[in-house]
Amino acid sequence: MHKSSGRLLALLGLVLTFSLIAVACGNDDDNDATPTTDLVQNEGTLQAVKDRGHVLCGSRDDVPGFALLNENGQYEGFDIDMCRAVAAAVFGDADAVEIVPVTSAERFTALASGQFEVMNRNTTWTATRDGTEGANFLFTTYYDGQGLMVPASTGFTTLNDLADANICVSTGTTTELNLTAVFAARGIPFNPVTFEGFDTLVPAYEEGQCEAMTADSSVLGVFKYEIEQDGGPDQHIMAELISKEPLGTVVRDGDTEWAQVVNWATMATVQAWEFGLDSSNIASYNGSDPNILNFLGRDGFDPGLGLPSDFAIHVVQQVGNYEEIFNRYPQLGVLEGSVNDLWSNGGLMYVPPYR
């Protein structure tokens, strides 16, 4: 062996010795310290929400059926009910929630800055948003796709019919990006007319400032329904969808415990539907199905999600199962046979087993 090699081995031995001493001393010190994992669990989002006494949920106030501030000053809609489901799971009280209205352009900044800890706001799950917005997308609550709507009197049926048209679109959204990308790829010139929200976009469309408006097809269905119910002209939603738009609940990155709480609170609405449980019968279930008994928190079952064992009962009894929530808002269309139907009915609603 070369002398230099011997010196190197000796040096490595000293380093190893001091490392072991340092580790031993460090372990002694850690006996009096709070482990990092416990710190996260004890002082994370869930505890902060409990300390406050209610959930802050970012949403919107201008889309009937999804999220609307009604004439009585109350928020209502599919997305609002998903916010209420989280409150019911955490507190046993679906009303323990405050809705924070936020624009499309500001929603991710508001989420990251802590203005709310849950967001249900027609927000599409994309790779870029998942990777760059500090956002954690959870269970998809509504499968959608972007479409275009025109007055039926125009006779327009295809995208090519909209060459050089003014098209109303919400700014700061994937809707705006999709519109630009698809029309550019097909060589169809158009003029985007942008708005912050539907409270200004829809009136502009009805006044004829745009030949067409674009949004998620579910939202177009809502406003088609509203316009025609109010005595306005018939509307036509073009058959072609130009994107996939999976919509669902969003939380901030970095808090797994809170993400689990919100995810399972939301998915409980679908699981109850699959089990045949709804707001009228979930509390009185007296069967022996072990999967349902687990779901109801009977016999001490606790999967360790940070929720009360009977959280699903509170969610469904106070807010409803997924089918009840969906059918509560006729603007959303027909659930049966759609992609948002249960997986066992040919739809996409499928949740992990609760066991």
Secondary structure, DSSP 8 states (H G I E B T S, - for coil): --HHHHHHHHHHHHHHHHHHHHHHHHHHHHTTS--HHHHHHHHSHHHHHHHHTSEEEEE-SEETTTEEE-TTS-EESHHHHHHHHHHHHHHS-TT-EEEEE--TTTHHHHHHTTS-SEE-SS-B--HHHHHHSSEEEEEEEEEE-EEEEEEGGG---SGGGGTTEEEEEETTSHHHHHHHHHHHHTT--EEEEEESSHHHHHHHHHTTS-SEEEEEHHHHHHHHHHHHHTT---EEE-S-----EEEEEEEETT-HHHHHHHHHHHHHHHHHHHHT--TTTGGG-----HHHHHHTTGGG---SSSS-TTHHHHHHHHT--HHHHHHT-GGG---TTSTTSBGGGTSSB------
